[in-house]
């Protein structure tokens, strides 16, 4: 376990060095620049939405876990609204549909509303020619998905949530240097206890035949992305994104959980704008490293509509 944790840390450090060297290499192109692109799928944006502006974004995640015989389609709807004093409010409500292979080798399915998330972000440092934008974010995940009323004949296909209420704090940064952008985010999250049904599946793919009370370990989420715009007229470009998560094996309320796990994924992504207010994105999340975590392949699509108020756009 210690070796696996060291390897996970090494991967994260390697990602940070990659962005540090790339940032340094582009220091002579450090110009103010403000394109409106689709951006990365998982890494947040440090700038807040200006007052009077908003954007609405919908996704499609086609997620496959061959080792668990599971394929799911997640369709979250996200909104971001600009507030006063360098703050914005965001929310995400997903719809999840899952296909699960049962013991007979046939497929069963289930779906419904998943766990909802809400963010409040505060800009700490405004972007300038020398400094990246830096912000802090408070996030709450509410157990709006199903985890307590699972039907045995569906083999957990009807599980659409984890049952816990999670709270987290994020630190985000973004630096724009024509024609590139760099994104970074780190989040620490704590989960509550939850009473779950028999057949409940944990975040790292372990099925609990008897159900009962679960108390997941605190998690650290880390994400970073490099973006290169190739055509400023259509804002067509590509991204390379890294995304990972590590469970500490400790729950703030109940102590050790007995479950340490972590993973790191990488995703090549493409983006383009079809109008001034509409942007599109596509990507493929590829597993790089897993420890006590199922291998997961994700094909990703997104479309964003943004409205710019009198104070500008995101």
Secondary structure by P-SEA (a helix, b strand, c coil): caaaaaaaaaaaaaaaaaaaaaaaaacccccbbbbbcccccccccccccccccbbbbbbbbbcccccccbbbbbbbbbbbbbbcccbbbbbbbbbbbbbbbcccccccccccccbbbbbbbbbcccccccccccbbbbbbbccccccccccccccccccccccbbbbbbbbbbbbbcccbbbbbbbbbbbbbbbbbccccccccccccccccbbbbcbbbbbbbbbbbbcccccccbbbbbbbbccccccccccccccccccbbbbbbbbbbbcccccccbbbbbbbcccccccbbbbbbbbbbbbbbcccccc
